[in-house]
Amino acid sequence: MEGRSPLFLTTRWTLLEKAGEPEGGEALDELCRRYWGPVHAFFRRAGCRPADAEDLTQDFFRDFMARDGFTQARKERGRFRNFLLGCVRNHFANQRKAAMRQKRGGGIEFVPVEEGLDASAGLTPEEAFEKRWAEDVVDRALLRLKREWEGKPFEVLAPYLSGDRGAPPMLETAERLGFSLAATKSAVHRLRRRLGDLVRSEVAASSREEDGVAEELEHLLRLLSRS
């Protein structure tokens, strides 16, 4: 495993497990990067202005790491994502109480959740956290797939990854690439299958084996279907 990026850790040697090791600094950094977006989405949907949400997210991870939160998570039962979400709720509640005790809100201003949040309209802060997690998982998998297909017609075939709706006719794409229709269909099939493998790898990287990666994948698909 030496020399491998945390992005490519397997289910048996997850980021969460690696983060608890003495030399786990790189894995800790990667976990923070992976969950920065979901935590920020929670604070935005909870009514924080953009700059305040950025500050709260940074403060949350600083506090979480200072309390050795990742090691605590390893000892807890249940999914790490759920554990982290509970910590985010507590952090937000504590910050809000502190703000209410101060005349001018302690530098944090809470606004109606609808302001500037069209992409998350109708979601609770918890749902915004979960949705952003699902979107980030797929985005990371897509980025890895694009890198793997460097020098190949990824951009031309990418519209077929989410189904044929909105994509040009397959025959038209085959003619554009100079492929046979059968070869084009085969390439799309390989691309979709590889994307599925990479999504599974991304989910496994920040899950524990006992969490059940298959269940996490089902949950991810349900979240994306609501988008």
N, C-alpha and C positions, 0 to 999 in steps of 0.2 A: 504494500500500500504506500510505501514511502515515495514522495514525489508526485503523488496523484492529487489533483485538485479536489476539494470537497464536493464539487459539482458531480463527481463521478463515483462517490462512495456507494457501496452496495447496501442492501437491506441489512446484512449481517454486521456492517460496520458503519452505522449511521452518523450523521453530523451530531446528533444529540449525544450519542455515546462518545464520540471523539471529543466533543466539547468538554467533557468531564475529565479528560486526561491531562496530566501535567503539561504536555506540549500541545494542548488543544486550542491555542489562540487563533489559529487560522479558521478552525471550525466555528469558534465563537463568532468571529467576524462575519462568516458566511451566514450563520443563523440570523444574526441581526439584520443583514442585508435582505435575507429572504422574507423576514417578517416586518420590515420597516413599513412597506406599503400597507399591509392590513392594519397595523397599529395606527398609522396616520389616517387611514380611512375611517377607523372607529372614532377618533377625535374630531374629525371634520363632520361626520354625521351626527355626533353628539352635540354639535353647536359651536365649535371653535372656529375662529377665523383662521385663514391659511397660515399666517405667521405664527399664531399661537399653537396651532396643531403641530407645526414643525418643532417648536420648542418643547411641547409636551412629549412628542415622540422621542426626541433626543433625551429628555430628562428621564423618560420611562426606561429606556434601554440602559442609561447610565446607572440608574437605581437598581434595575433588574440584575445587571452584571455585578454591581457592588455587593448585592445580597446573595451572589452565587446562585441566581435563579435557575440556571440551566442544570446545575447539579441537583437542586431541589426537585426539578421536574423529572429527573431520572428516577427519583425515589418515590414519586407519586404514581398512583394508579390512574389510568385513563390516558387519553391522547394529549400529546404535548401542546397541540394547537388549542385545545380546550383549557388546559392549564394556563397557557399564556393569555388567553382571552379573559380568564378570571382575574389574572394579575392586572391586566389593562383596565378592567372595570374598577378594581379597587384603587388603582392609581388615579383614575379620573375622579372617582368619588372623593378621594382625599384632597385632590387639588381643588375641586369645586368647593368643598367645605372651607378650605383655607382661604379661597378667594372671597367667599361670602363673609368671612370674618373681618375682611379688610375693606376699608372705605371705597377704594378704587379698584377692587377686584383683583388685587395682587398682580396686576400686569396681564391677566388673562380675561378676555372679554367673551362672553357667551352670547350668541346670536340665534335667531330662529334657524332651525336646521335646514329649512328650504333654501336659504341664501347661498347661491353659487354651487348647489349640489345637484344639478339636473341629472347627472349620471347615476346618482344614488337615490333618486326620488322614490319615496315610499318605503325605503329600507330602514330598519332599526340600526343603531350603531353596531350591534353584534352581526347583523346580516351584511352590513357594509364590510366588516372585517372578513367575514367568510367569503364573500364574493370576490374581494380583492385578492385573497389567498388563492382562490381557484384560477383567477385570471393570470396571476403571476406565475403559477405552476405551468400553465400552458405556454405563456410567453417565453419562459426559460427553455422549455422543451423545443419550441419553434426556433429559438436562436441557435440551440445546439444542432438541430436538424439542418438549418441553413448553413452552418459552418461545415457540417459533414458533406453537404452537397456543393461545396465550393467548386466552381468550374463546371457544374452540371446545371441543367435548366430548372433550377428550383423556383425562380420567380414565375416562370411560365406555368408550372404545374401546381404551385401553391394554392391557386383558387379552388382546386378540387379537394383540398384537405378537409374542408368542412361540408363536403357533399357537392353535387354538381349544380345546385341552384345558384344562379348568378355567374357561373363560369361559362366560358364560351363552349360551343359544341366540341366534343372530344376530337372529332375528325378534323375540325379546323385547327386545333392545337397540334395534332399529329402532322398535318401538312406544314405548319409553321416551323416545326422542329425537324422536319424531314424524316420522321419516324413512320412506321406502319401504325395503324390504329391499334392493333394487338400489342405492339411494343409500348405505345403510350399508355394504354390501360394497365399494362404490367408495371410500368414505372410509377403510376399513380398508386397502385396497390401497394408497392414496396414503400412508397413515401408515407402512406397512411399507417401501414403496419409499424414502420420505424418510429413515427410520431407517437403511436400508442406505447411503444417500448420506452421512449424517452420520458413521456409523462409519468409512467409507472416508476421509472428511475428517480424522477424528481420528487414524487410523493414518498418513495421509500427513503430518500436521503434524509428527510427530517421526520421520519416515523420510526417507531420501534417495531420489531417483529410481532410483538404481542398486540400491537394496535390493529393489525389486520390491514395490509396494504390494499387488498381487494375491496374492503369496505370503504377505505378512504377514497379509492377511485370512484366507487359508486356515488359517494357523497359529493365528490368534485363534479361529476357529470350532472347531478341534480342541481347543484348551484349554478352551473353554466347554462342549464336549460331554462333557468329563471331570468337570465340576463336579457 
